[in-house]
Amino acid sequence: MTFSLGIVGAGQFAGQFAKLFQLHPRVGDILVTDLLPERSAELVARLGLAGSVPTFEDLLASDVDAVAIFTQRWTHGPLVVQALEAGKHVYSAVPMAISEAEIEAIIDAVRRTGLTYMMGETSHYNPATVYARRQFADGAFGRVFYAEGDYVHDMDLGFYDAYKYSGGEQWRATASYPPMLYPTHAIGGVLGVLPVHAVSVSCIGVRDDRGDGVFDRGVSMFGNDFSNASALFELSDGGVMRTNEMRRVGYPSPIRESRFRFFGTEGSFEQLATVSLWQDKETVTDVSELLEVHASLSEDDPALANVSPSLRAAFVSGSAPVHDRSRLPAEFDGAPNGHEGSHHFLVDDFAVAVDTGTMPAVNAWVAARYTLPGIVAHESALRGGERLPIRDFGDAPAVLSPPERVPETA
C-alpha cells in the first residue's frame, strides 16, 4: 500500500526530502504548502508533484495521510500536535520542540491517537554513529564512561544566507536562535549509540561580541546573546556526556558539522575534521575511509539553487561504506542524499513506520531524549551554569495498540 503526504514548508530542506519521498515506493501523491505560495508552486513544478494548497489548515483538512514539517525550527511543536489531532502521521525536521511542555504535548498526542511521529535527526545515521553503534553492540568499548557530541557550524559558512532566505527583512531577529535549542545533531549522535538518557546538566553560554546585530538581545526574538555554549551532562548509567553548540568558530563546518568521541574502559573512538580513529590499549586504527561519504549530486545541481554555496556540501553527500544500504528501496540508488548519507535512511524509516504501524527509530520518546537536554541546558546557561535535572519521558512502547491507532473524534 502507499500513503499520501503533505510537505509543510517549501524551503531549502523540503526539496531534497520531497524528491526522496516521491521516489519511495510506499509513498503516493504529494501536496505542498508554504506561507509563500510561489515557493510551493516552484517545488510542485520542479518535481511534478500532485499540487499545492494555500495553508497548513487546508492541508490538514485534505485527505493526505501524513505530513512532513520543514518549517522554522521554533514552530515545530504546535504544528506537530495540530497535525496529529487532525489524524495525520507526522515527520518533523529537528528540533522536536523548544519547551518541555511542547514535548509532553507531542508524546501525549502520539499516545492518544496511535499515529506515527518521527523526528528526522540526521546524526542517528551519521557514519560515526553507525560505526560506534556497531562497536558498542560488539562490546569493543567495554563500559563507555564518557562521550562527546559537537555541532560545529560557523555562522559565516552559510548560516547568514540561510537565515536571510527564511527570515526575510527581520532575519537578524531569528538568526539569534539559541544554540542549545538546536541540540539534536550533537546529542543524537551520542544517545543514538548508548542506551542511556541525560539526567542532569550544567551549561555555560558564551556571549557574542561580533556586534553585527546577530546574537544581540535587543534584536533577538528569543532575547538571546549566546553564540556558543558547552554543556556537561550526567547520564542515567553514571557516565558523562559533553556537547558543544558552536556558531562562531574557526572550523570547516561544511566538511563535518557533527563530530563525536567515545571513551570506554577497553576502547575509544575519536573524530577530527577529516580523520576518524579507533583505539584500544595497544593499537590505533585509522577508520576514516570506512566513514567517508562521496558526493551523490553536483553542488551546481539546479535543485540546490536556493541553497547557499557554503551549505551545499551537506546536501550532496552519498553513503559511506559503513552504511548498510540493503534495507533501502532500489529507487534510492543514485538518488540525492545528504548530511553524511542520512537522508535515505530517515525517509525510509518514516515510510516503513507509517505503512506498517511500527515504531521508527527516532520516535517521540527518543526524540524527547535528543531534544529536552538541550532545552534544559539553555536554561542552565541563563542561570550561570546551575546544575539542573532533566525529565525523562521513559522508553517508547514496543507498539501502539490497535485501538489507539484510530484518531479520536471531537
C-alpha positions in Angstrom: 0.0 0.0 0.0 1.0 3.6 -0.4 0.1 6.7 1.6 -0.2 10.3 0.6 1.9 13.1 2.0 1.8 16.8 2.6 5.0 18.8 2.6 4.8 21.8 5.0 7.3 24.5 4.2 9.0 24.5 0.7 12.3 25.9 1.8 15.9 24.7 1.4 15.4 21.3 3.1 12.0 20.4 1.7 13.0 20.0 -1.9 15.7 17.4 -1.1 13.3 15.3 1.0 10.3 15.8 -1.3 12.4 14.1 -4.0 13.1 11.1 -1.8 9.5 10.8 -0.6 8.5 10.9 -4.3 10.8 8.0 -5.1 9.8 5.9 -2.2 7.5 3.0 -3.3 5.4 3.3 -0.1 4.6 7.0 -0.8 1.9 8.1 -3.3 0.7 11.6 -4.1 2.5 14.6 -2.5 1.0 18.0 -1.9 2.9 21.1 -0.7 2.0 24.2 1.3 4.1 27.2 2.2 3.5 30.7 3.6 5.0 32.0 0.3 2.8 30.3 -2.4 5.4 30.9 -5.1 7.8 28.5 -3.3 5.1 25.8 -3.2 4.4 26.4 -6.9 8.1 26.2 -7.8 8.6 22.9 -5.9 5.5 21.3 -7.4 6.5 22.3 -10.9 10.2 21.2 -10.5 9.4 17.7 -9.2 6.0 17.2 -10.8 4.2 16.8 -7.5 0.4 16.4 -7.2 -0.2 20.1 -6.3 -0.3 22.7 -3.6 -2.8 24.0 -1.1 -2.9 27.6 0.3 -2.5 26.9 4.0 -1.5 24.4 6.6 -5.1 24.2 7.8 -6.2 23.4 4.2 -3.6 20.6 4.1 -4.9 19.2 7.4 -8.5 19.3 6.0 -7.4 17.4 2.9 -7.3 13.6 2.6 -3.5 13.3 2.9 -2.5 10.6 5.3 0.7 12.2 6.6 2.6 15.5 6.7 6.3 16.3 6.7 7.1 19.5 8.5 10.0 21.6 7.3 9.1 25.0 8.9 11.2 27.3 11.0 12.8 25.4 13.9 10.9 27.1 16.8 7.5 26.3 15.1 7.5 22.5 15.1 5.9 21.6 18.4 2.5 23.2 18.0 2.3 22.2 14.3 3.0 18.6 15.1 0.3 18.4 17.7 -2.2 20.1 15.4 -1.4 17.6 12.6 -1.7 14.6 14.9 -5.0 15.8 16.2 -6.2 16.1 12.6 -5.4 12.5 12.1 -2.1 12.8 10.2 1.1 10.9 10.7 4.0 13.3 11.2 7.6 13.5 10.1 9.2 16.6 11.7 12.5 18.3 11.0 14.6 19.0 14.1 14.2 20.0 16.8 11.2 18.3 18.2 10.1 21.4 20.1 11.6 24.2 22.1 10.0 23.6 25.6 9.3 20.7 27.9 5.5 21.4 27.6 5.6 21.2 23.8 7.4 17.8 24.0 4.9 16.5 26.6 2.0 17.6 24.3 3.5 15.7 21.3 4.0 12.5 23.4 0.5 12.7 24.7 -0.9 13.2 21.2 1.0 10.2 19.8 -0.2 8.0 22.7 -3.8 9.2 22.3 -4.0 8.9 18.5 -1.7 6.0 17.9 -0.3 7.8 14.9 3.3 7.7 13.8 5.6 10.5 14.8 9.2 10.7 13.8 11.9 13.4 14.2 14.3 13.5 11.3 17.6 13.5 13.2 20.5 13.1 10.8 23.1 12.2 13.3 21.3 8.9 14.1 22.6 7.7 10.7 25.9 9.7 10.8 28.6 7.3 9.7 30.4 7.8 13.0 27.2 7.0 15.0 26.6 3.9 12.9 30.2 2.7 13.4 30.2 3.4 17.2 26.8 1.7 17.5 28.3 -1.4 16.0 31.4 -1.3 18.2 29.2 -0.8 21.2 27.0 -3.8 20.3 30.1 -5.9 19.8 31.3 -4.9 23.3 34.5 -3.3 21.9 34.3 -0.2 24.1 33.8 -2.1 27.4 32.0 0.4 29.6 31.6 3.8 27.9 32.0 6.3 30.7 32.5 9.5 28.7 31.2 10.7 25.3 31.1 13.9 23.3 28.9 15.2 20.6 29.6 18.5 18.9 27.6 20.5 16.4 30.2 22.9 15.0 28.7 25.2 12.4 30.1 28.7 12.0 27.6 31.4 11.0 29.9 32.7 8.3 29.7 29.3 6.5 26.2 29.5 5.1 24.0 30.4 8.1 23.8 34.1 7.3 22.4 33.2 3.8 20.1 30.6 5.2 18.5 32.9 7.8 18.1 35.7 5.2 16.3 33.2 2.9 13.9 32.0 5.7 13.6 35.2 7.8 13.1 37.9 5.3 13.8 41.5 6.4 13.7 40.5 10.0 16.3 37.7 9.6 18.6 39.0 12.4 15.8 38.5 14.9 15.6 34.8 14.0 19.3 34.2 13.4 19.8 34.7 17.1 18.2 31.3 17.8 19.8 29.9 21.0 22.4 27.3 20.1 21.3 24.8 22.8 17.8 24.9 21.5 19.2 23.1 18.4 20.9 20.3 20.3 19.9 17.1 18.5 22.7 16.9 16.0 25.2 16.7 18.9 23.1 14.7 21.4 21.6 12.3 18.9 24.9 11.0 17.8 25.8 10.1 21.3 22.5 8.7 22.5 22.0 7.0 19.2 24.8 4.8 20.3 24.4 4.4 24.1 21.1 3.0 25.6 21.0 5.8 28.2 19.5 9.2 28.8 20.6 12.5 30.3 19.5 13.1 33.9 21.2 16.5 34.8 23.2 19.3 33.1 25.4 22.3 33.8 25.9 24.6 30.8 27.9 27.7 30.1 26.9 30.1 27.4 29.4 32.3 25.6 28.0 35.8 24.9 28.6 37.1 21.4 30.8 40.0 20.6 30.7 40.3 16.8 28.4 43.4 17.0 26.6 42.8 13.7 23.1 42.7 15.2 23.0 38.9 15.4 23.0 37.3 18.9 22.0 40.8 20.2 19.4 40.6 22.9 18.0 43.9 21.8 17.3 42.4 18.3 16.7 38.8 19.1 13.1 37.5 19.2 14.5 35.0 21.7 16.3 37.5 23.9 19.5 35.6 23.2 23.1 36.7 23.0 24.8 33.3 23.3 26.5 32.3 20.1 28.4 29.3 21.6 27.5 27.0 24.5 29.1 24.0 26.2 27.1 21.5 28.3 28.1 18.7 30.7 25.5 16.0 31.3 25.2 13.3 33.8 23.8 10.1 32.2 21.5 7.6 33.6 24.2 4.9 33.9 26.5 7.2 35.8 28.5 8.2 32.8 29.2 11.6 31.3 28.3 13.3 28.1 29.6 16.7 26.9 28.2 18.6 24.0 29.2 21.8 22.2 26.9 24.0 20.1 29.2 26.5 18.2 28.1 29.3 15.8 31.3 31.4 16.0 34.2 29.0 15.4 37.2 28.6 13.1 36.3 25.1 11.8 35.4 23.7 8.3 31.8 23.3 9.1 30.5 22.1 5.7 33.0 19.2 5.8 31.9 17.8 9.1 29.2 19.7 11.0 28.8 17.0 13.7 31.7 15.1 15.3 31.8 12.5 18.1 34.1 10.9 20.7 33.5 7.9 22.9 35.8 6.7 25.6 35.3 3.2 27.1 37.3 1.0 29.5 38.5 -1.2 26.6 38.4 1.0 23.5 37.8 4.5 22.3 36.7 6.3 19.1 37.6 9.9 18.1 36.9 12.3 15.2 38.6 15.4 13.9 37.5 17.4 10.8 38.9 14.8 8.4 40.2 11.9 10.5 38.4 9.2 12.5 40.3 6.8 14.8 39.6 3.6 16.6 41.9 3.0 19.6 42.4 0.3 22.2 45.1 -0.3 24.8 47.6 -1.4 22.1 46.7 0.0 18.7 45.4 3.0 16.8 43.4 2.3 13.6 42.5 4.9 11.1 38.9 4.2 10.1 38.4 7.4 8.1 37.8 5.5 4.8 35.1 3.4 6.3 33.2 6.6 7.3 33.9 8.7 4.2 31.0 9.7 2.1 31.2 10.7 -1.6 29.1 13.2 -3.4 25.9 11.9 -4.9 24.9 15.2 -6.5 26.8 18.0 -8.1 26.9 21.2 -6.0 25.9 23.0 -9.2 22.6 21.0 -9.5 19.6 23.3 -10.2 17.8 21.6 -7.2 20.3 23.5 -4.9 19.8 26.9 -6.5 18.2 28.3 -3.3 20.9 26.8 -1.0 23.9 28.9 -0.1 27.1 27.6 -1.8 28.6 27.3 1.7 25.9 24.9 2.7 25.7 22.7 -0.4 28.2 20.1 0.8 25.6 19.0 3.4 23.1 18.2 0.7 25.2 16.3 -1.8 26.8 13.5 0.3 26.2 9.9 -0.6 26.5 6.9 1.6 29.6 5.7 3.5 31.0 2.1 3.4 29.8 1.7 7.0 26.2 2.2 5.9 24.1 -0.9 5.2 22.0 0.1 2.2 20.5 -3.4 1.8 17.3 -2.3 3.6 16.7 0.7 1.3 14.4 0.6 -1.8 16.2 0.2 -5.1 14.7 3.5 -6.2 17.1 5.3 -3.9 20.2 4.0 -5.7 21.9 7.1 -7.2 19.3 9.5 -5.7 20.2 12.7 -4.0 21.4 12.1 -0.4 22.7 14.4 2.3 24.1 15.0 5.8 26.7 12.3 5.5 24.3 9.8 4.0 21.4 10.0 6.5 18.6 11.3 4.3 17.8 8.0 2.6 17.6 6.1 5.9 15.4 8.8 7.5 12.8 8.8 4.7 12.7 5.0 4.6 12.3 4.9 8.4 9.2 7.1 8.2 7.7 5.4 5.2 8.0 2.0 6.7 6.7 3.1 10.1 3.6 4.7 8.6 2.9 1.7 6.2 3.4 -1.0 8.8 2.4 0.7 12.1 5.7 0.0 13.7 7.8 2.5 15.7 10.5 4.4 13.8 14.0 4.6 15.4 13.7 8.3 16.3 10.1 8.1 17.7 8.6 10.6 20.0 10.2 9.2 23.2 13.7 9.0 21.6 13.2 12.5 20.1 12.4 13.8 23.6 15.7 12.4 24.8 17.6 14.0 21.9 15.9 17.4 22.4 14.9 18.1 26.0 18.5 18.0 27.4 19.4 21.0 25.2 16.4 23.0 26.4 17.4 22.4 30.0 21.0 23.2 29.1 20.0 26.6 27.8 18.1 27.3 31.0 21.2 26.3 32.9 23.3 28.7 30.9 20.8 31.5 31.6 21.3 30.7 35.3 25.1 30.9 35.1 25.7 27.2 34.8 23.5 26.0 37.6 23.1 22.2 37.6 19.5 21.3 36.6 17.6 18.0 36.5 16.3 16.7 33.2 12.9 15.0 33.0 12.7 11.7 31.2 9.5 10.5 29.5 10.6 6.9 29.5 11.0 4.3 26.8 8.7 4.1 23.8 6.1 1.3 23.9 7.1 -1.5 21.5 3.9 -0.7 19.5 0.9 1.4 20.0 -2.1 -0.9 20.4 -4.6 -1.0 17.5 -7.4 0.8 19.3 -5.0 3.7 19.9 -4.1 3.9 16.2 -7.6 5.3 15.5 -7.6 9.1 15.9 -10.1 10.4 18.4 -13.1 12.3 17.1 -14.3 15.5 18.6 
